[in-house]
Amino acid sequence: ASAIGLVQLRKLDENNKKREKVAEEYIKKLKSISEIHLPFRDYKGKPSYHIFPILLSERISREKFMSGLREKGIQTSIHYPPIHLFTYYRKIFRFKEDMLPKTEYVGKHEVTLPLHPLMDHEDVEYVVKSIEEFLEHS
């Protein structure tokens, strides 16, 4: 495992640059879609471009959105669940729903789009076109 890790570390800078280009293209193409919000755009630090999260408007069902993209062969995922609602934190700290409304909003509306160094312009075009088609029909 260490040998594989060392080989991957040598590729890290190059792969980060490739993911950055993909992220920039996503931003350029998605920023005008009113049903999608792009979080972290004002972040002042250097992003790692590890994932590409978006927030769907309240009008869009996340489950239907993810299913619609899955039908087109596009894998999405969910990050940032509101951990204060996990059983452990509810039990130990007595956290309840509506205590952190912004956190809970993100937890309900976040979707992570594909982002990896092997993606190219055509891949981003396909994802964005698929999103646009889904939104037109929803």
RAJORA-V440684 format. One record per residue. N is the residue number from 0. RES is the residue in one letter. SS is DSSP state (helix for helix, strand for strand, loop for the rest). PHI is phi in radians with two decimals (* if undefined). PSI is psi in whole degrees, -180 to 180 (* if undefined). Layout:
# RAJORA-V440684
[[N,RES,SS,PHI,PSI] [N,RES,SS,PHI,PSI]]
This chain:
# RAJORA-V440684
[[0,A,loop,*,-39] [1,S,helix,-1.12,-39] [2,A,helix,-1.11,-42] [3,I,helix,-1.13,-44] [4,G,helix,-1.02,-42] [5,L,helix,-1.13,-41] [6,V,helix,-1.12,-44] [7,Q,helix,-1.13,-38] [8,L,helix,-1.08,-33] [9,R,helix,-1.15,-25] [10,K,helix,-1.62,-5] [11,L,helix,-1.02,-52] [12,D,helix,-1.05,-46] [13,E,helix,-1.11,-44] [14,N,helix,-1.17,-37] [15,N,helix,-1.09,-40] [16,K,helix,-1.12,-39] [17,K,helix,-1.15,-44] [18,R,helix,-1.14,-35] [19,E,helix,-1.07,-43] [20,K,helix,-1.11,-40] [21,V,helix,-1.13,-45] [22,A,helix,-1.07,-43] [23,E,helix,-1.07,-39] [24,E,helix,-1.20,-42] [25,Y,helix,-0.97,-50] [26,I,helix,-1.01,-48] [27,K,helix,-1.01,-41] [28,K,helix,-1.52,-26] [29,L,helix,-1.69,-18] [30,K,loop,-1.11,-22] [31,S,loop,-1.62,-1] [32,I,loop,-1.52,114] [33,S,loop,-1.16,-24] [34,E,loop,-1.46,-1] [35,I,strand,-2.20,133] [36,H,strand,-1.94,137] [37,L,loop,-1.82,101] [38,P,loop,-1.26,165] [39,F,loop,1.19,12] [40,R,loop,-1.18,-26] [41,D,loop,-1.68,10] [42,Y,loop,-1.09,130] [43,K,loop,-1.53,-18] [44,G,loop,-1.42,-174] [45,K,loop,-1.64,110] [46,P,loop,-1.19,155] [47,S,loop,-1.56,-16] [48,Y,loop,1.01,39] [49,H,loop,-1.30,-41] [50,I,loop,-2.41,165] [51,F,strand,-2.19,90] [52,P,strand,-1.47,147] [53,I,strand,-2.26,161] [54,L,strand,-2.03,128] [55,L,strand,-1.50,149] [56,S,loop,-1.17,165] [57,E,loop,-1.11,-21] [58,R,loop,-1.27,-20] [59,I,loop,-1.78,128] [60,S,loop,-1.32,120] [61,R,helix,-1.08,-42] [62,E,helix,-1.08,-44] [63,K,helix,-1.19,-38] [64,F,helix,-1.06,-50] [65,M,helix,-1.14,-39] [66,S,helix,-1.14,-42] [67,G,helix,-1.08,-41] [68,L,helix,-1.24,-38] [69,R,helix,-1.04,-39] [70,E,helix,-1.08,-24] [71,K,loop,-1.64,6] [72,G,loop,1.45,19] [73,I,loop,-1.86,118] [74,Q,loop,-1.50,129] [75,T,loop,-2.11,171] [76,S,strand,-2.62,179] [77,I,loop,-2.16,130] [78,H,loop,-2.12,171] [79,Y,loop,1.09,49] [80,P,loop,-1.17,147] [81,P,loop,-1.26,101] [82,I,helix,-1.17,-20] [83,H,helix,-1.16,-13] [84,L,helix,-1.69,0] [85,F,loop,-1.15,148] [86,T,helix,-0.89,-45] [87,Y,helix,-1.02,-49] [88,Y,helix,-1.23,-34] [89,R,helix,-1.11,-41] [90,K,helix,-1.26,-51] [91,I,helix,-1.29,-46] [92,F,helix,-1.84,-1] [93,R,loop,1.03,36] [94,F,loop,-1.20,150] [95,K,loop,-2.35,164] [96,E,loop,-1.09,153] [97,D,loop,1.30,6] [98,M,loop,-1.34,-33] [99,L,loop,-2.26,78] [100,P,helix,-1.07,-36] [101,K,helix,-1.20,-42] [102,T,helix,-1.06,-44] [103,E,helix,-1.18,-36] [104,Y,helix,-1.06,-49] [105,V,helix,-1.05,-43] [106,G,helix,-1.03,-29] [107,K,helix,-1.58,-21] [108,H,helix,-2.06,-5] [109,E,strand,-1.39,138] [110,V,strand,-2.39,138] [111,T,strand,-1.80,123] [112,L,strand,-1.49,160] [113,P,loop,-1.05,138] [114,L,loop,-2.69,111] [115,H,loop,-2.69,162] [116,P,loop,-1.19,-13] [117,L,loop,-1.54,-5] [118,M,loop,-1.26,147] [119,D,loop,-2.23,-175] [120,H,helix,-0.95,-44] [121,E,helix,-1.12,-37] [122,D,helix,-1.11,-46] [123,V,helix,-1.12,-44] [124,E,helix,-0.99,-44] [125,Y,helix,-1.13,-44] [126,V,helix,-1.08,-49] [127,V,helix,-1.13,-44] [128,K,helix,-1.07,-41] [129,S,helix,-1.12,-40] [130,I,helix,-1.10,-48] [131,E,helix,-1.05,-44] [132,E,helix,-1.11,-42] [133,F,helix,-1.06,-47] [134,L,helix,-1.14,-33] [135,E,helix,-1.14,-33] [136,H,loop,-1.74,4] [137,S,loop,-1.86,*]]
